[in-house]
């Protein structure tokens, strides 16, 4: 069974801090994704990656960057955290490109920026 | 662009009653369609997916969904609700390389 592990369940950071959210998957999936989840808005795609060293912007990339140095690890970076980035962040991976196969999600990181 | 509309942000049913969660999509081409479930403090799990093999799709935990092209709908049903079905449910649509999620429907099951 695919396991997607997010390193932190809860994080509290101060405005202006640099924040790293880590995600690791154990099924050798090429494709990895970062979403944020907000009430009433569903899931919105921040960034995705179809290969090591490769990244693509999703719908809401502003204020975020990503790193994919190894196939199994996909990190989301908030360069300078702001209060409007308080949210639930979900990492996912898939065997095939988005849509052709389902996404496997981690348990999420609830980030609070004060 | 794709969009997904889930009618009703909150649905409440009694234990043993029919569950019906509505999903409509806009798509110019036949899409892939998914339902995911999210239990408290967890990520999303796949309930079922439609990939054009059959219009009625059976998923886990007794859920099923029917693809109706003429209505651009993919409603999720379960004949008899169980307390453990209380969760948030998300419909998602994807023609190719772009998965769009609905806003979610929170299901409450009353004893």
Interface residues (C-beta under 8 A of the other chain):
Chain A: X4 X9 X40 X41 X42 X43 X44 X45 X90 X92 X97 X98 X99 X100 X102 X103 X104 X105 X106 X107 X108
Chain B: X4 X9 X31 X32 X34 X36 X41 X42 X43 X44 X45 X46 X49 X90 X94 X95 X96 X97 X98 X99 X101 X102 X103 X104
